[in-house]
Amino acid sequence: MFENILFLTIVFIVMWLADFKRITHSSFRDRIIYMMMMIPVLYLSLIFVMDLKWPNLNELFHSIFSNPAKQIVEALKMVK
């Protein structure tokens, strides 16, 4: 767990240093969008550090796209 925290700390420091100048000179709307984009990053970081069995993005995409994908495959099977 310590290694995961250390790794994420390094990643977040590098991200912050890379984005700091752009964020400070951006508009309020851009800052809000940046913060909203960071929410999934923080969620996935929490899962990574704590080794939680919470749903991740794979499971989210699977639950959203699995039924339409099955319908497309079935439609293509009927065309043959």
C-alpha positions in Angstrom: 0.0 0.0 0.0 2.9 2.4 0.7 4.3 1.8 -2.7 0.9 2.6 -4.3 0.6 5.8 -2.3 4.2 6.8 -3.2 3.5 6.1 -6.9 0.3 8.1 -7.0 1.9 11.0 -5.1 4.7 11.2 -7.7 2.1 11.0 -10.5 -0.1 13.7 -9.0 2.9 16.0 -8.3 4.1 15.7 -11.9 0.5 16.3 -13.2 0.1 19.3 -11.0 3.5 20.8 -12.1 2.7 20.2 -15.7 -0.8 21.8 -15.5 -0.2 24.5 -12.9 0.6 27.3 -15.3 -2.3 26.4 -17.6 -4.7 26.2 -14.7 -3.7 29.4 -13.1 -4.2 31.3 -16.4 -7.4 29.6 -17.4 -11.0 30.7 -16.8 -13.2 29.6 -14.0 -15.2 27.4 -16.4 -12.0 25.6 -17.5 -11.0 25.1 -13.9 -14.4 23.5 -13.2 -14.1 21.2 -16.2 -10.6 20.2 -15.0 -11.9 19.4 -11.6 -14.7 17.3 -13.0 -12.2 15.4 -15.1 -10.2 14.7 -12.0 -13.1 13.1 -10.2 -12.8 9.7 -12.0 -9.0 9.9 -11.6 -9.4 10.3 -7.8 -12.0 7.5 -7.7 -9.7 5.1 -9.6 -6.7 6.2 -7.4 -8.7 5.4 -4.3 -9.5 1.9 -5.7 -5.8 1.4 -6.6 -4.4 2.5 -3.2 -6.9 0.8 -1.0 -7.2 -2.3 -3.2 -11.0 -2.1 -3.1 -13.3 -4.3 -5.0 -15.5 -1.4 -6.2 -16.7 -1.1 -9.8 -14.1 0.3 -12.1 -14.4 1.8 -15.6 -14.2 -1.6 -17.3 -17.3 -2.8 -15.5 -19.1 0.5 -16.1 -18.5 0.3 -19.9 -19.4 -3.4 -19.9 -22.7 -2.7 -18.2 -23.5 0.2 -20.6 -22.4 -1.4 -23.9 -22.8 -5.1 -23.5 -26.5 -5.3 -24.5 -26.2 -3.1 -27.6 -23.1 -5.0 -28.6 -25.0 -8.3 -28.3 -27.8 -6.9 -30.4 -25.4 -5.8 -33.1 -23.8 -9.3 -33.2 -27.2 -11.0 -33.4 -28.3 -8.6 -36.2 -25.1 -9.4 -38.1 -25.7 -13.1 -37.6 -29.1 -12.9 -39.2 -27.6 -11.1 -42.3 -25.5 -14.1 -43.2 
